């Protein structure tokens, strides 16, 4: 009887583990679709009344038009005149909407458009926050080097690597790890440290070139 109960419970839990991620993904997709439909409703509603076309078709057409406009704007901004116009608009918007510059900087960081973005340009390092003799180590991203040999590092929090802490440390407390790819480090941070052993974050020395590490 106990074996039967164990079999039923394990089968039930196994089914939940398979179905739950699919259901959550569908709910997330539904939420995203509803959010997009709500944002574009001021454009789609008049078009639906004028054309009597299916709402789904109108939604798809409006999204395609928005993406095309983004492409055109991106093409214009790539020119010197477009960059001048962008800087002019940015300076005026920042004056009347104080939160605009913060939102812009966050988006540029996430999409790697900022030349100083740690998500694309940073170097992976293992930092000892409490001194070179401390056994406590953290995965860090080097964001700046100073003339006196010190480093500024960003220590992301898991599972959300876009938030974290900034530390200024001497060279003796920062071990650069060129053998660890940036995307591998972020993947380990997102998974709350899983895969750290494969990355070798606790090694005392940097492996020689060619040493197998977690694939990026």
Secondary structure, 3 states (H helix, E strand, C coil): CHHHHHHHHHHHHHHHHHHHHHHHHHHHHHHHHHHHHHHHHHHHHHHHHHHCCCHHHHHHHHHHHHHHHHHHHHHHHCCHHHHHHHHHHHHHHHHHCCHHHHHHHHHHHHCCCCCCCCCCCCEEEEECCCCCCCCCCEEEEEEEECCCCCEEEEEECCCCCCCEEEEEECHHHEEECCCCCHHHHHHHHHCCCCCHHHHCCCCCCCCCCCCCCCCC
